Amino acid sequence: MIENEKKSVFSKTIVLVLVALFCCALWGSATPAIKTGYKLLEVEGVASIMLFAGMRFTLAGIFTVIIFSIARRKLLYPKLENIPRVLTVSAFQTVIQYIFFYLGLAYTTGVKGTVTSGSGAFFAVIIASLIFRQEKLTVKKVLACVIGFVGIVVINFNGLTLTDDPMDILGVVFVLLSTISSSFSSVLIKRYSKYEDPVTMSGYQFIIGGIFMVIVGLVFGGKVTLDSFSGVMVLVYLALLSALAYSLWGLLLKYNPVSRVTVFNFMTPVFGVLLTMLFLPGENSAVAPWNLGITLVLVCTGIFLLNYKPKTKE
């Protein structure tokens, strides 16, 4: 068993904040990158979306294993008894989460997708506290999550409209299911990191989940055109950001309470909306400066509230 409570640089508040924000910025950039990849690589239809996602995560897993094996000067591989744990994480973190996420983005806008995914931190706190009993559910935690989610709604207020389009509604539901699956994966990573290195677990769960999605995509006739250099570079970028972000996130979860880490998920939609506006300007209206300012205040307040610990006298 790997000792989970020993001191680590990842348990320091400043490191937690910087690394978590870096991961959220990477994840936020995934939304416009995915939609750009769809266009450049001519990804059309459910089967092709599954194939595209599978290629991304298979590459992400390979990158994770190679990069961190070189960094640690030894080949990373999971212990035999931990393979069921890796498979479980793969099911929630890659297969279920991203099947629904990619399908959701295909049917709804990036803005609505980011609003829906903003509920992830709240689900993670609920799951960690009430289902897995990893920590106590307190008023402060719930309040921090509510404040953060309100901030996400504020920044998207101009881009949200009620709709009668059943496909648009279906897309939002798919993203919500993806978010719940992601929340489960965060709690599972925290739990399983007692037994297996989170970086190793991240790399191999990506490979397993990615290969599964590639097979599903090919069986149902999916096709991804790789004759665009720009498109291939987008695919490589998506793989690299997943490899880096999830490995670092796993280390944060290993050495910190789930709620203290996942509250930063509220920053992912903020980055996502801003980067979607920058790279996909035709998909949503501009965010007003007041909206952006209020959002940052609310999100930062939620993060501060959950991470602040008053000094106690010895």
C-alpha positions in Angstrom: 0.0 0.0 0.0 1.3 3.4 -0.9 1.3 5.8 2.0 -1.3 8.6 1.2 -0.8 11.0 4.1 3.0 11.6 3.9 4.2 15.1 3.3 4.4 16.2 -0.4 5.1 19.3 -2.3 1.6 18.8 -3.8 0.0 19.3 -0.4 1.3 22.9 -0.1 -1.4 25.5 -0.8 0.6 27.6 -3.3 1.5 24.4 -5.3 -2.1 23.2 -5.1 -3.4 26.5 -6.5 -0.9 26.9 -9.3 -1.1 23.3 -10.5 -4.9 23.1 -10.2 -5.3 26.3 -12.2 -2.8 25.0 -14.8 -4.8 21.8 -15.2 -8.1 23.8 -15.5 -6.6 26.0 -18.2 -5.6 22.9 -20.2 -9.0 21.3 -19.8 -10.7 24.6 -20.7 -8.8 24.7 -24.0 -10.1 21.2 -24.8 -13.6 22.5 -25.7 -12.6 24.7 -28.7 -9.8 22.2 -29.6 -12.3 19.3 -29.9 -14.7 21.3 -32.1 -11.8 22.5 -34.2 -10.5 19.0 -34.6 -14.0 17.8 -35.7 -13.8 20.3 -38.6 -10.2 19.8 -39.7 -10.3 16.0 -39.5 -13.8 15.8 -41.0 -15.3 14.0 -38.0 -19.0 13.5 -38.6 -21.4 11.1 -36.9 -21.4 9.3 -33.6 -19.0 6.5 -34.7 -16.4 8.9 -36.0 -16.6 10.9 -32.7 -15.9 7.8 -30.7 -13.0 6.9 -33.0 -11.6 10.5 -32.6 -11.9 10.3 -28.9 -10.3 6.9 -28.7 -7.3 8.0 -30.8 -6.9 11.0 -28.5 -6.9 9.0 -25.3 -4.8 6.1 -26.5 -2.1 8.6 -27.5 -2.6 10.4 -24.1 -1.9 7.1 -22.3 1.2 6.4 -24.4 2.5 9.9 -23.8 1.9 9.6 -20.1 3.8 6.3 -19.7 6.7 7.4 -21.9 7.2 10.9 -20.5 6.9 9.9 -16.8 8.9 6.7 -17.3 11.8 8.8 -18.7 11.4 11.4 -15.9 11.5 8.7 -13.3 14.1 6.6 -15.1 12.0 3.4 -14.9 9.2 1.8 -16.8 5.8 2.6 -15.3 3.3 -0.2 -15.1 0.5 -1.1 -12.6 0.8 -3.9 -10.1 -1.1 -7.0 -11.1 -3.5 -6.7 -8.1 -4.3 -3.1 -9.1 -5.4 -3.9 -12.7 -9.1 -4.1 -11.6 -8.7 -0.6 -10.0 -7.2 0.7 -13.3 -10.1 -0.8 -15.2 -12.6 0.8 -12.9 -11.0 4.3 -13.2 -10.8 3.8 -17.0 -14.6 3.1 -17.1 -15.5 6.3 -15.3 -12.7 8.7 -16.3 -12.3 7.9 -19.9 -15.0 5.6 -21.4 -18.2 6.9 -19.8 -17.1 10.4 -19.2 -15.8 11.1 -22.7 -18.4 9.1 -24.7 -21.0 11.4 -23.2 -18.8 14.5 -23.3 -18.0 14.2 -27.0 -21.5 13.3 -27.9 -22.8 16.2 -25.8 -20.5 18.8 -27.6 -21.7 17.4 -30.9 -25.3 18.4 -30.1 -25.0 21.5 -28.0 -22.8 24.6 -27.9 -19.5 24.9 -26.1 -21.0 27.6 -23.8 -23.8 25.4 -22.6 -21.4 22.5 -22.3 -19.1 24.5 -20.0 -22.1 25.6 -17.8 -23.2 22.1 -17.3 -19.7 20.8 -16.6 -19.4 23.5 -14.0 -21.5 21.4 -11.6 -18.7 18.8 -11.4 -17.2 20.2 -8.2 -20.5 20.0 -6.4 -21.1 16.4 -7.5 -17.5 15.4 -6.4 -18.1 16.8 -2.9 -21.4 15.0 -2.6 -20.0 11.7 -3.8 -16.9 11.9 -1.6 -18.9 12.9 1.5 -22.1 10.9 1.3 -21.3 7.9 -0.8 -17.6 7.1 -0.1 -17.4 8.8 3.3 -13.9 10.2 2.5 -14.6 13.5 4.2 -17.4 15.3 6.0 -20.0 17.3 4.2 -20.0 20.8 5.8 -22.0 23.9 5.2 -18.8 25.7 4.1 -18.2 23.1 1.4 -21.7 23.3 0.0 -21.7 27.1 0.1 -18.3 27.2 -1.7 -19.7 25.0 -4.5 -22.9 27.0 -4.8 -21.0 30.3 -5.0 -18.6 28.8 -7.6 -21.5 27.4 -9.7 -23.3 30.8 -9.6 -20.2 32.3 -11.0 -20.2 29.9 -13.9 -23.8 30.8 -14.7 -23.0 34.5 -14.6 -20.2 34.3 -17.2 -22.5 32.3 -19.5 -25.7 34.3 -19.0 -25.6 36.0 -22.4 -24.9 32.6 -24.1 -27.7 30.7 -22.5 -31.1 30.5 -24.1 -34.1 28.3 -23.5 -34.6 25.9 -26.4 -37.3 23.5 -27.7 -34.7 21.6 -29.8 -34.7 18.0 -28.4 -31.1 17.4 -29.7 -29.8 20.5 -27.9 -31.5 19.3 -24.7 -30.0 15.8 -25.2 -26.6 17.3 -25.6 -26.8 19.1 -22.3 -28.0 15.8 -20.6 -25.0 14.0 -22.1 -22.6 16.6 -20.7 -24.3 16.3 -17.3 -23.8 12.5 -17.3 -20.2 13.1 -18.3 -19.7 15.4 -15.4 -21.2 13.0 -12.9 -18.9 10.2 -14.2 -15.9 12.6 -14.0 -16.8 13.3 -10.3 -16.9 9.6 -9.5 -13.5 9.2 -11.2 -12.0 11.9 -8.9 -13.2 10.1 -5.8 -12.0 6.8 -7.1 -8.5 8.1 -7.9 -8.3 9.5 -4.4 -9.3 6.1 -3.0 -7.1 4.0 -5.2 -4.0 6.2 -4.9 -3.4 4.4 -1.6 -2.5 1.3 -3.6 -1.2 2.6 -7.0 0.8 5.5 -8.3 -1.8 8.0 -9.7 0.4 8.8 -12.7 0.7 5.1 -13.6 -3.0 4.6 -13.1 -3.8 7.6 -15.3 -1.6 6.5 -18.2 -2.9 2.9 -18.4 -6.5 3.8 -17.8 -6.2 6.1 -20.8 -4.7 3.4 -23.0 -7.4 0.8 -22.0 -10.3 3.3 -22.4 -8.9 4.7 -25.6 -8.4 1.4 -27.3 -12.0 0.4 -26.3 -13.4 3.6 -27.9 -11.3 3.1 -31.0 -12.7 -0.4 -31.4 -16.3 0.9 -30.9 -15.8 3.6 -33.4 -14.3 1.3 -36.1 -17.0 -1.4 -35.5 -19.7 1.1 -36.2 -18.0 2.6 -39.3 -16.3 5.6 -37.8 -13.8 7.5 -40.0 -11.2 10.2 -39.2 -9.4 11.8 -42.1 -5.7 12.4 -41.1 -4.6 14.3 -44.2 -4.7 17.7 -42.4 -1.4 18.5 -40.6 -3.2 21.1 -38.5 -5.9 18.6 -37.6 -3.2 16.0 -36.5 -1.5 18.7 -34.4 -4.8 19.4 -32.7 -5.2 15.7 -32.0 -1.7 15.5 -30.5 -2.3 18.6 -28.4 -5.5 17.1 -27.0 -3.6 13.9 -26.1 -0.7 15.9 -24.5 -3.0 18.1 -22.4 -4.9 15.0 -21.1 -1.6 13.2 -20.3 -0.3 16.2 -18.3 -3.4 17.5 -16.7 -4.8 14.2 -15.5 -1.4 13.0 -14.1 -1.0 16.2 -12.2 -4.6 16.2 -11.0 -4.2 12.7 -9.7 -1.2 13.7 -7.7 -3.2 16.6 -6.2 -6.0 14.2 -5.3 -3.5 11.8 -3.7 -2.2 14.4 -1.2 -5.3 16.6 -0.6 -9.0 16.2 0.3 -11.2 15.7 -2.8 -13.2 18.9 -2.0 -10.1 21.0 -1.7 -9.0 20.0 -5.2 -12.2 19.6 -7.2 -13.5 23.1 -6.2 -10.9 24.4 -8.8 -13.0 22.7 -11.4 -15.1 25.9 -11.4 -12.2 27.5 -13.2 -12.4 25.0 -16.1 -15.6 26.5 -17.6 -14.2 30.0 -17.1 -11.2 29.1 -19.2 -13.4 27.1 -21.6 -15.8 30.0 -22.3 -13.0 32.5 -22.8 -11.0 30.2 -25.1 -14.2 29.2 -27.0 -14.9 32.9 -27.5 -11.3 33.4 -28.7 -11.1 30.5 -31.1 -14.8 29.9 -32.0 -16.2 33.5 -32.0 -19.2 32.6 -34.1 -20.6 30.2 -31.6 -21.5 32.5 -28.8 -22.0 36.1 -28.0 -19.3 38.1 -26.2 -19.1 38.0 -22.5 -19.7 41.4 -20.9 -16.8 42.8 -18.8 -19.2 42.9 -15.8 -20.1 39.3 -16.2 -16.5 38.3 -16.3 -15.6 40.4 -13.3 -18.5 39.0 -11.2 -17.7 35.5 -12.3 -14.0 35.7 -11.2 -15.0 37.2 -7.9 -17.5 34.5 -7.2 -15.3 31.6 -8.4 -12.3 32.9 -6.4 -14.5 33.4 -3.3 -15.7 29.8 -3.6 -12.1 28.5 -4.0 -10.8 30.6 -1.1 -13.7 29.6 1.2 -13.0 25.9 0.7 -9.2 26.2 1.0 -8.8 28.7 3.7 -7.7 27.4 7.1 -7.3 29.8 9.9 -4.1 29.5 11.8 -4.4 27.9 15.2 -2.3 28.6 18.3 -0.1 25.8 19.4 
